[in-house]
Amino acid sequence: MVNSLEDSNICISLIIPILNSEKYVSQCLDTLINQSLNDIEVLCMDYGSVDGSKQLIYEYSEKDSRIKLFECDNINIARNKGMLESKGDYILFLNPEDWIYINSCERLQEELIINPCDILFFKSSLFNESTEKIYKNSDDSYIDTVQYFVGNNIFDYSDLGDKIFSLPFVLYNKIFNRHFLLSHNLVFQSDNFSELTFFYKAVLNANKLKIFNKHIYIKRELPNQVKLDNFREIIANLKELHDYFKSLEDYNLFEKKLLNFIINHIHIIYSKNNENQEEFFLLINDFFKSIKQNKSDYVKYISNLDNENLLFFRDILDSETNSEYHLLVRYNHLLNENGRLKSEISKLKKDINQLKNKLAYFE
């Protein structure tokens, strides 16, 4: 066995939730055991694999003591246990199908020595399996928005105001200070999609946020269809997120962008998932009806939603079925198209009249 470390020497703990990841996890682990920074630990948190994942990880752990295998009940118990078992100064969450560059941990360590912070955001790249090429992740465009306000300086949420909703809530493109997470009791709830509330609670509690404008992480592009039960959890998380923000003294600062974020997030998931759309529609319809039943909340949504989100919100409420909703969307589209054509016809009539007047002048 090689690479035995004292707990006090560990700089970065890398937490990897594992579920039937035999196909990809070797590439992930290979990039970790070969990091240019030795002072790391890798916590593989298996939550129910039935393939060869656990055996594969066990074989890696036999060769390198920095790799540890734990068994858990679900993904967020896995993440929470990983945080509790970790010994590093900082925590980085990885997906087992993804990987990082060989010098990623060293570059993060160097940056964090110079600029210690609660959350450090960094760039990620995308890997396309069909072309086997790595390319730019368009999701990193948020960096330009943030740096417009804060430059390369350390900041907190008050420096961004409602621009915090431009920050990505996914876990893979940031590294967290372990003491910060544990001291604020920041944990994942029992459902599968609680990274949303976890992230925003972390941002709102952090005093030191920073952008590290370097590519650290490589995300493999895989098909991503949200399951019905997961969608229920997403809606529950969005409700929880709204309640959390409403408990803040400066809620009014966030209200408009938060409400648009909630409706837009639901709209995106609904639009991208073709399976179970009828069931998805019914869940959304129930959620929007619950908003309408609360007069105060309903007025706030209607008053704050931008045109696209407001149209989606109203069309869902005005429909009883998924099919009816799509017919209503089509009807509104044709109505708008009709208005546009009438406007063009009116403009053409004016142009024709102007041309006739010019011709009459020369006769």
Steps between C-alpha positions, in 0.01 A plus 500: 500500500621849413428866574411474867427846645455644847154657541657839578674504160188458289424811296205386286239232561335379180154351559357274228146357535500162321206314348568234234793701366726213394514627141655836586641506852847366406572805285386724783718324760803485269503878469477531878774257604729664245441857616810718520385585854543200728318646802150385410252234604231336287177396672293268279148488643310207350123512541373174357713388206422155363771498232875470557549855631571406862746227411681732262530774762613247761782395269607862460489551879724197551765670287455856625395575858373845402198328343228398746173316435180557700147363455189717542124493434462784247696771322454772758569279800813413301593867463428579866698200623782599266515845656507354851766242414719745308820636650605753238496878529279515191233276345446440130200298382556290186268292285645153431462538122704823501863579574742785568828604344817348644607832652153616609544440874839671501359805321212517746737470795721782368200728450353419842829569677502847347124556530349278770122507465175320583409412141729522198332480158698374201454418133399164358528341157264258325592164351299371205507118485410486130785724383726429800579870510517742791347841444391816676208487743257782417374486860821681599358820350382593851862585581489809279184618678652453845837651413328807355390579856787367712800459267747246638431599859358297785129580541181395677137484388437866588744603227285322241150561632249314284780407258568200725245318285749515216729276707478129411359285781657175373771361727773403257637846413591622845701401808377557857683577822427199723498697827257749348257223398513320833487814718183617322347152507459504124376156400303337220141402568387142446368549145701484179495864393583695814820645352282796400418604858841383625679732259294814562511453877878467468529816288280703736707391801841545338716804569767416245408400146739514208527421130804299385510556126668168416375172355503234772223249428395292199132405486391210283183573302243229571125476427312668782128423525349605834285225653152571633591443867804723457283773352281487811814552706610791282169679555524433874853642498387811316227552761759458775733743324221759478417458870868535592539824308175636646650455848779746414477864602603613152259269316367791293843531342466150354127461446467584130797291383415214738142463375617510139771246582243260649257515207776494238670200664174303490434607140845384383469155659144456372598602145802268486327186625272329250427198718221526759408850382137453604609413854751787499223736391271389784775560759569847361130578478451400866798712605379807308146454639643494853668832425174644366313394815734720705390847389816672623734258322288504185513880475876494548550245224270683257669833579858377474512241222642606167290448186618149410472362854166672555360349180614151606355551849162616368476242221561215746231639732257542211542138388364180646721255308840491336338483154283800577807693612684430173190602300486824698869566432439437130197729503696782667781452250258529207339802663838672530590398146171642377575828675848508348363435149237773540774741601707405195198534269432845644862600441488366142182700431676814617800421278268442201321828560831685524612337174171597329545859612853508357378355167217752487754779542680394179182458289 
